[in-house]
Amino acid sequence: MMITRTLPTYFGKGFGWADREFARLQNDMNRLFENTFSRGLYSPVRSVFPPVNLYENEENICLTAELPGMEAKDVEINVEADSILIKGERKIESEGSDVAYHRRERESGSFSKKITLKTRIATDKVSAEMNNGVLKITLPKAEEAKPKKIDVKVN
């Protein structure tokens, strides 16, 4: 959870729009410096689009990515033995040139996200599916990366 605070302004009264603009500028600058320089060891860091979950079981590594409003044809997936790259372009239709945004948080444009894996995968067996804007990629582990049971012989 990210908490944004608005600090009180120290500008004089009676300047009308100038007071509001200086207050907005001061708060924007405070937020910029706070986000840039105050990140400690345990501070949350915003991730890059798309947000992903990565988990594994004995056989596979699974990756899910949230891609709301996108279709499978808009996404490109490239895999290597130890990494995966998700690329695409998210297009959001404009509401028109005659509107003034009060808040705009939905991002659009090209994205590219590469994730390095700790386990080698069988690239020829990777599969992907997209359902309701959620991309699920199944990355089967390479045979040499799977756990092996060793029988102990008795002499």
C-alpha positions, 0 to 999 in steps of 0.5 A: 500500500502506498500512502501519499500525503499532502503537506501544508503550504507556506505561501501567503494568502490573497494571491488566488490561483498563484497560491494554488499553483505554488501549493501544487508545485510544492506538493509535487516536488515533495512527493518527487523527492520523497519517492526518490530519496527516502526509499529505505531497505524495506520500502516498497518499490513500484513494479513495471507493467505488467504485474506478475506472479511467479511460482513453481511446483515439482514439474513446472514454473508458472507465471501469471501476468495481468494484462487488462484490456489486451488480447493474446495477439498483442503479446509476444513471449520469448523464452530462453533456458533461464529467462522469459521476456514478455513484450507488447503494446497496451493501447487505451483509446483516448477520451478525446482532445476536448477533455481535461483529465483530473487523474490519469493512472492507466498507462498505455504504450509499449512494455518489455519485462524480462525475468531471469529464472533460477531453474533451467526450463525446457523451452520446447514445452512452454505453453501460454494461454490468456483468459479475461486479461490474465496471461498464464505461462507454464514453463516445464522444468528441464529434466536436469533441474527436476528433483531426483530420488536416489535409492540407497543400496544395501551391501 
